[in-house]
Amino acid sequence: MTSNVKLRKVGVLDYDTQIKEVRCQLLDQLKVLDLQLEQKSQQLQDLTDYLRRRSEIEGEYARSLDKLSERFTSKIKRKEPCSGQSVAQCWLVLLAQTRQESRDHSGLSEICRTTLTEPLTHCLDITQRLAKRSKDVCTQLQDGLLKVTTELQTAWRTYYQYHSDYVSAEGKLKEAEKQKQGASKKIEKRQCKVQEIQLKCTKARNDYLLNLAAANASMNKYYLQDISSLIDCSDVGYHLSLSRVLLAYLSSRSWDQQNLSVGLQQLQSAVSGLDQSQDRDNLLQTHTNSFCLPLRFHFQPHDGDQVFEVSAEQEIRGEMETRFQQLQSKLTGFKQETEESQGQGGSNESLASSSGRPSLARRRANLQETEILYCTKVKEYLCKSSLVSKLQAKHDLLKVAVEKGTPTVAFCLHLILLLGILISFNFSQYSQASGQEIPVVVESCIRFINLNGLHHEGIFRVPGSQAEVNSLRDAFERGEDPLADSRCDMDLVAGVLKLYFRTLENPLFPQDSTSQLLEYAEIDNETERAAQLKSVISSYPPPVIIVMRYLFAFLHHVSQYSDENMMQPYNLAVCFGPSLVRGLQDEDVVTLQPQINSLVKGLILQHESIFPSPTELQGPVYEKCMTLEQDDCEEGEGDSEILSKGEKGPAANFMCV
C-alpha cells in the first residue's frame, strides 16, 4: 500500500507537470505569433523605406553619371582625334555606356518611388488584420484543448481512486480468508464488496482510456494541423504581395542589366582591340628603317679559298670532338639556366598577383620589388638566351663536321653516356650497349638520396648552384664517383637527377602517347584510370618500363616523408612533370602543364597498380632499404670491359660509378 501511494503521488505530479508545460507552450505560441506579426510588419516597413531611399540614391547617381559623361564628351569634342584609334574607340564606347547607364538608373529611381511602395503599404494593413483574426481563432482552439486535458486529469484521478479502493478491498479479503474460523459471512461480504468496487474500477478505467484517446487526438490535430492552418491564414497574401513587388523590381533591374550587358559587350569588343603584340608590330612597321634586320654576314674567302664549311680532318679530329663535347655540356647547362630564369620570373609574377592584401605602403614596396625582380629576370633571360643562340650555332656546325667522319666506338659510347643524353639511341639500345638496365647517373643519385636525403626539406624543389651541378656532371663524364663522399650537397644531387631527364632528347614517356595518357588521367575512377594507364605503358619497350618503375617507386618513397621534406606527390609532379612528359609541340608544355602534373601525381600514387611487378617484367626494382654496397657496379664492370675491349676511357669508367 505504501508503494501504491508513492506511485499515485508521482503520477499526479507527472500529469500536473505535463499539463502545466502544455499551458506554458500555448502561451509561448501566442507570443511567437505576435512576434511573427511584428517581424512581418517590420519587414514590410523596412522594404518600403529601402525603396524610397533607393529611389533617392538612384536619382542622385543618375544625375552624377550624366554630369560625368557630359564633362568628358565636351573635352573630346574640343580636341583633335587621337592617333591611337583603338584607345579613342574604347573611350567613346565607355562614355556612351555611361550615358545609357544614367538613363537606366533614372528610370529605376522613378519606379522605386511610386510603383513599388503603394502595394507594400496595402499589404501591411491586410497582414495586421489577418493576424489579429488568426490569433482569436488560436485562443479558442487552445481553450478547447485545455478543457480536454482537464477532463483527462479528472477521469484519471477517478480511475486511480477506484483502483486504489479495489486493491485495498482485495487485500482485506485475502486477510479474512487466512483466518478461516467464523469468517464465512465476513468473507462472503467482502467478496461482494470486491466485485462491486471492481465494477466501478472498470468503468472508471474505461472512461479514463476514452478521455486519454480524445486528449491525444486533440493534441495531434492541434499541433499537426491546426497550427499550420492558422499560420497559413495569417500569411494569406503576404508572400504574393511581396513577390509581385520584387518581381516588378527585378523586371526593371533586368531591363537595366540588359542595357548594361549590351554596353559592356560593346566595351569588351573595343577592349579586345587593345592588343599589346599588335601595337608592338604596328610600332615596328611604322619605324621599319629603325628596327629592320640588317643584311646577313656572308663568308668572304681569302685569296680563292673554296672551303665554305667547318671541317674535321684527321689531324684535328680529336680536338674537334673534345671541343664538341665541351660545347655540348655548356649548352645544356645554359639551357637549363635559361629555363629556370624564365620559370622563376613567371612564379614571382603569380606570387605577387595571388598575395593577400597588406597595407598600402607594403603593397607599393612589394610592387617595386616585383618590378625590379621582373626586369632582372628579363635581363638574365635575354642575355642567357643570346648566349645559348650563339653556342647553338657553333654546336650545330661542329655536330655536322664531326658526324661526317667515322667516329670510334668509344666516342659513341661516351656521347651516349654523357649525362645520359640519348642522342641517337633509345633506352633499349642504351641497355644493350652499356649492360646497365638503370642508367648509372639515375641509380647513383637515387641511392645517395635514399641513404641521406629522404628527410631533406625541399628536396627537388630547392635549386642547387648551377655551377656546382655542372661540376658534378663533369665528374661523371670523367669517370669519377662524385657521390662517394656523403658530405655532398643534397640539392646538387637532386639537380643532377632532374638534369638527366630534362636533357633527354626523347623524353622518358614517348611524345606520341602523351595525348592518350592525359586523356586517361582525367578518369575519375581510380581502378579504371590505373588500368587504362597501364595498358598504354605496357606498350613501351621493356627497358623504358624498368626505368619508369624504378623512378616512380623512388618518388613514392620520397613522398612518404612529406611531413619532413614537404614534398607531397603533387610537388614532386611539378618538379619532374615537364622533364618526363612533353607535348608534340613546344607550346604544349605550357598549356598542358596542369594536366601533366596531374598525370605524374597519379603515377606516383598508383605506381604499384600501373607498372608491372618483377614477376611480370624482370629487371632491377627500387629498394627502400639501400646500403653503400655496389654489387651491381661490380657486375657492370665486366660488361664495360666487353664493350670497350681494350679501349678504356671515361665512358667505360662512367658506367660503373
Summary of the structure (lengths in Angstrom):
residues: 657
radius of gyration: 45.9
end to end distance: 100.8
largest distance: 165.9
contacts: 1888
relative contact order: 0.06
helix: 78%
strand: 0%
